[in-house]
Amino acid sequence: MRNIPTDIYIENGAVKNHGGEIAELGKKAMIVTGRHSSAVNGSLDDVKAVLESQGIGYVIYNDIEENPSVETVYTAATAAVKYGVDMFVAVGGGSPMDASKAISMLAKNGIVCENAEFSEIESVVKAEKCELSDSIAKVEEFLYTPAKLPFYPIVCVPTTCGTGSEATPYSILTSTSSRPRNLLPTKYSRHLHWWTTAILKHHHMAV
């Protein structure tokens, strides 16, 4: 049986209780989440409050769809580099967690969209321009070719009981090119070092 090289906390107020440990991971976070549920169930506000209390700057990327696409993670990685992000907090189900792993690796290795433009309103960043068509094939080749590459720290705040992505080294993405949909993990599925840094299972989402 493999040991999981990830700190796992399951407790009431887990995010608040471990804010100091989150603060040790970086200076600016990207909160990776979907468009609705984390805002409705309070988990997004809980994470924002803890980051603010620890003096950690953040931006929010909330355009993660179900079964996140290569285009989405590429765009988010570009935003992360533009805004100086050096850590990621995934909030939600399997899709934000899968996405955050790929975004972290792309950002750390400078695999970004050239000439991209973003807007920021209340810390939420949106892509206004990010030309993808000519570069997606190269991004997919990078993602799907086995290699050991660095990545930024990732904290997961799961709000569902689903894929267990928070405790695996896999990132399942949707390709809109020639690759089969939802079939291939990113390169790190073959290496034990691509694990999230911490999992904060935050009962009822109450801090």
Secondary structure, 3 states (H helix, E strand, C coil): CCCCCCEEEEEECHHHHCHHHHHCCCCEEEEEECCCHHHHHCHHHHHHHHHHHCCCEEEEECCCCCCCEHHHHHHHHHHHHHCCCCEEEEEECHHHHHHHHHHHHHHHCCCCCCCCEEEEECCEEEEEECCCCCCHHHHHHHHHCCCCCCCCCEEEEECCCCCCHHHCCCCECECCCCCCCCCCECHHHHCCCCCCCEEEEEECCCC
